[in-house]
Amino acid sequence: MAAAEALQRRHGELFREFLPERRPLPGAVELLKDLRDRNIAYGIATSGRRPEIDRSLEVLGIGEGVVVVERGDVPRAKPEPDLFIACQQRLGFAPSECYVIGDAVWDQLAARRAGF
């Protein structure tokens, strides 16, 4: 377990070193604002961990009331469905009522495996 924690710590150091500035994908901030304005529930399911994801969430405008499921909350990361299933359950919706928007093929695979 100590080796895994050391590896995760090093990953965080490298992440901050190589990506000191966080930039949202085009349209991401506007999409999330539109969801908030329309009172559409949404959550974030990320393979990242805190504190590395904190700045990204801030740049996206993710507030305290938004469900955020991170890698440490589930046994397996994407492309396994655990993150999306945990997010869906915390939001309290049936899988048939959920949509996934992602930035990688792993999101698509995990969503399909989750039944979304």
N, C-alpha and C positions, 0 to 999 in steps of 0.2 A: 504494500500500500504506500509506503514511503517513496518508492521509486515512481509510482504513478503520480503522486502529488508533486514530486520534484519535476517530472516531465511536464505536468500541467502548468506549474509555475514558470518554467522555461518557455513554454508556448506563449504564455501571457507576456513575458518580457519581449520575445521576438515580435509578437503581434503589435505591441506598442512601438517598438523600434521601427518596424517596416511600414506601419500604417499609423503614424502619429495623429494625422487629421482624419476624421471620419466624415465621409460624404455619402449622403443617401443616394440611392438610385434615382434617376429622373422620374418624377411623378409620385414618388413614395410619400413624401410629406403631404402633398395635395390629396392623395388618396386617403390617407389616414385622417386628415382634417375633414374631408367629405363624409367619411364614416361617422366621425364624432358629431358633425353638424346634423346628420340624419338619424342620430341615436341608434346606429347599427352597432351591435356588440361585436367586438373583435379582440383577438389576443395575439401575442407574439410567441412563437415556438422556435427557439434558436439552439443550435448546437454549441453556441458559445457559453461562456461562464462569466459570472461576476468576479472581479470588477471589470474585466475586459469589455463586456457588453454595455456597461453603464453609459459611456460617452455616445455609443451608437444609438441607444434608446433616447438619450437626450436630444441628439440631432434630429431624430425622427419626431420629437414632440410627444413621446410616450410618457404619460403621467402616472401617478400612483394608482389610479383606479383601473388601469389596464392589466389584464391577466398576462403575465410573462412566465413562460415555462422555459427554463434553461437546462443545459446538459446535466447539471448536478441533480436535477429533480427526477430523473428517470434512469432506468438501468442501461438503456441503449440509445445511441444517437442515430440520426438519419444516416442511411436510408431506411432504418427500421422505423416503425410508425409510432413509437412510444411518446415522442414529444408532441405530435399532433393529437394523439388520443388523450393525453393528459390535459392539453389545452382545451380540447372539445369538452371534456368532462368538467373542468373548472368553470367553463362558460355556461354549462348546463344545457347544451343543445344536442339534438340527435345528430349523428354523422351525416344524415341526409340533408341537414340544414346548414352544413358547413362548406365553405370554400377555402381553398388554399392558394395563396399567392406567394411564390418563392422566387429566388434568384439563382437556383442551381437545379440540376437534374435530380439531385438527392431529395429535394423537396417534392418533386413530382412522384418519385418512387415511394417515398414515405407516405404521401397523401393517398396514393393508390392502395398501398398496403393497409392503410387505416380505414379504407372503405369510403373515402370522400370523393 
